Amino acid sequence: MKISIQPIRPDFAGEVPDFAGEVHGADLRMPLSKEHVATIEQGMDRYAVLVFRDQHLSDDEQIAFTQNLGPLENAQGGNITKNDEYRLKQGMIDVSNLDQNGNPFDRSDRRRMFNLGNRLWHSDSSYRAIPAKYSLLSARTVATRGGNTEFADMRAAYDALPDEMQRRIEGLIAEHSIFHSRSRIGFTDFNPDVAQALPPVQQVMVRTHPGSGRKTLYLASHASHVIGWPIETGRKLIEDLLDFATQPQFVYQHRWQVGDLVMWDNRCTMHRGRPYDEAKYRRDMHRTTVSDEVNTVERERGAQSAA
C-alpha cells in the first residue's frame, strides 16, 4: 500500500498556500506501518487538513487509527450530556444531532442548544489547559443539504497580517473558557460539575507550529479576553483577528460524503459547522481527538528558553 497526498484546492491568487489535502491509498480499517503513519503526520504538517474518502469505519477502528497519532483526549466536561444520555462508547465524541435512541434532538433539547456553539469559529479544546492536537471526524450519516464544515488556515492568516499587528500581538495571552463561547449563543445551562472540571485557562495568541516551524494565530470563540488588557479592548482585538483570519482566501469548506474521515490540526486551524435542517436530516458524526503535549504558554516559554 502506497499512500499519497494531493492538494484539494489550488493556491488562492498565487498568494496563500493550500492547506487541505486528499489522501489516496490508505485503508484506515487496517493496521498502518510506522512509515504510513509518518507519511500522514508529514502530510498534516504540510497541509493541516487531510481528507480520507470511503473510510467506512467502526468506532473501534477509528479509535485504533487515532491512537497511532498520540493519546486520546479525555473528553470529560467538554459537553453537557448526562451519563445516561451517551450513545457512543468511551473515547468517542458525538458531533451529531441525535439522542441516545437515534432520533433527532427536539429543538428545545439542551444538548442541541449546547451544540449550536460548534457553529462559531473555534479550535477544539482550547478551553482545556492541554488543548487538542488533532481532531478526526468520521461521517456516518450526512445531511443532504447544508451541514458542511469550514476550516481556516491560521498560519496563512498570520503571515498576511501587517508587520505592525504581528509585533503588537507577539507574546499576548488570552483567557479561554467553554462558558464564554456558549454564553455567546445564550447557553448557560451547564451541569454543576463542569465549572469545577473546566476552569478558565490561558493560551498564547501566537504560537509556533512544531511540525512546520511556522508561526500561527491561536484563536477561538472560546477566547474571552487578553490577559492584562481592559476586557473590551482585548475582546475587540480578538474579534478583529477572527474576522481577518476567516476571510474567504483563508477558508476551505468541506462538503461531507458518507465515509469521509477528515483530520485537522487544531494548533494551526480553526473550524466551524454550518447550518442544516436538523428536523429533516439525521447527521451522525463521530469524532476522536488527540491531546497535545503541553499548555501553549508553557510550550512557547520552553521554545524561547531553548532559543
Secondary structure, DSSP 8 states (H G I E B T S, - for coil): ---EEEESS--BTTTB---EEEEES--TTS---HHHHHHHHHHHHHTSEEEE-S----HHHHHHHHTTSS-B---TTSS---GGG--S-TT-EE-SSB-TTS-B--TT-HHHHHHGGGGS-B-TTTTSSS-EEEEEEEEEE--SSB--EEEEEHHHHHHHS-HHHHHHHTT-EEEE-HHHHHHTTT-----TTHHHHS--EEEESEEE-TTT--EEE---TTEEEETTS-HHHHHHHHHHHHHHHTSGGGEEEE---TT-EEEEETTSEEEEE--B-TTT---EEEEEEEE-SS-HHHHHHHHHHH-
